[in-house]
């Protein structure tokens, strides 16, 4: 089922971002807006107003944290254009939507969104706007706020946990 949604989203993406087809920088900027709009739209479509509120709160907290860090940390972009490299706002916005969709509705919504958010992050590195640490920090901020502020609705939740001696997969099943 999730694969059909992913395929549909991928087929509609060029139409939603028609002016940005040939330019990955513009497409990444479009995804920065399209993914959060899709997350909010999904909550509205499901008439999940509590979830919509939680998304708004986590998105605002992630964005505010990213903006505060950009002001506090003097990190030059790889292309030398300014000193607002750390953390990536594009990655924060895209991953905030992906993390919300996964946390609230499960992996069949989250996996396609994470794929598009990851593409956005990689694009920001490839175009010279960010270092890897910038996009990873933006993604981590977004995921952390969603883990803290969003209540899951999906009956099965799985999450990786980093331990000192390895990784663990943690899960929760709701009956």
N, C-alpha and C positions, 0 to 999 in steps of 0.2 A: 504494500500500500504506500509506504513512504517513498519507494522508488518512483511510483507514478507521480506523486506530488513533486518530487525533485525534477523529473523529466519535464513536467508541465512548467515549473518555475524556470528551468533552463531555457525552454522554448519561448517563454514569454519575455524573458529578460532583454533580448535584443530589441523587442518592440517597445518595452518600457524605457529603454535607454538608447533609443535610435540615434540621437545626435552623438553619442559617445562610442559608437561601435568600433571605430578604428583606433581609439585612443585609450589605452589602459588607465591613464591618469584620470581621465574624465569618467570612465566606467567605475573606478574605485570611489570617486566622489559621489557618483550616482548611487552606488551600493551603500555608501555611508548613510544615505537618506532612505533608500528603498527598503533596506532590511528592517530598520525600526518602524517604518510605515507598515510593512507586512506584519510585524509582530503586533502592533496596535490593531491593525485590521483583523488579524486572526482572533484577538480577544473580542473585538466588536462583533465579528461574525458568529462567534460562539456565545455571544451575550454574557461574557465573563467580565463583568465590570470590576469585580474585586481584582482579577488578574490584570486588567488594564491599569488600575490604580498602582498595583505593585510594579508593573513594567515602568510606568511613569516615574515612580519613586527611584527604582534602581537605575534607570537611564539618567535621571537628573543627578543622582549621587555619583555615578561613574563619570559623567561629563564634568561635574564640578571638581571632582578630585583630579581629573586629567588637566583641566585648565589651571588649577592651583599648582600642580607639579610643573606644568610648562612655565609658569611665572617664577617658580622657586629654583628650578634647575636650569642652569645656563649650558645647554647642550646644542652645539652647532649641527645643523643638518649636513648630511654627506655632500649635498650639492652646494653648500656654503651660502644658501639663500637667507637664512636667519638663524637665531639661537633658540628656536621653539621645537626642537626635535623630540625631546623626551617629555612624556610618552606620546604615542601616536593617537591623535583624536579620531582618525578614520578607523583604526583598529578598535578603539574603545567603543565607538558607536556601533560598528558592525557586530562585534562580539557581544555587546550588551543585548542586542536583538536575538542573536543565536542562542546565547546562554538562557535568556528568558524563555524562548520557545522550547528549548530542551527541558529546562527545569519545570516549567508549568505544564507542558503537554506531552513530553516524552521525546524519545530519539527520532521517531518518525517525522516529527516537525523539526527537531533540532539538527539532525544530520545534514539535510540540505542547506540549512542556514549556516551551519559551521563551515561547510565547504565554500560557500560564497564569502563568508567572513575571512576565511583563510586566504582565499584568492585576493581579497582586498588588501590584507596585510602583506602578502608576498609582493603584490604590485607596488605598494608603497616603498618597499625595499628596492625592488628592481628599477624604479624610476628615480632613485637617489634622494627621496624625501626623508627616509628614515633608515636607521640601523636596525638590526634584528632585535636588540634589546628594547628599542622604542616600541615596536609592534607587540613584542611579547609582554611588555609591561602594560600596554593599553588593553590587551586581551585579558591579562590576569586581573586587572582592576575591574573590568566588566564582569567577568565570571565570579569574582569574589562578592561583589555587591548583589548579584543575582542569587548566589547561594545563601546569602544572609537575608535578603528582603523578599524573595519570591517563594510562595508555598506551592509545592508540587500538586498537580491534579491527576497526573497519569498514574495508573495503578501499579506500574513497575518503574522504579527509579534506580539507575546504576550510576556510580561515580567512582573514578579512580582516586586512590589515596596514596600519597607518597610517604613511605616509611624510611627509617634509617638504613635498613638492609634490603630495600626493594619496593615493589609496588603491591597494592592490594586493591581488589575490586569490592566495593561496598554496595549493598543493595537494600531496597525497601519495597515490599509488596503490600498494597492496600487492598483489603477485601471489602 
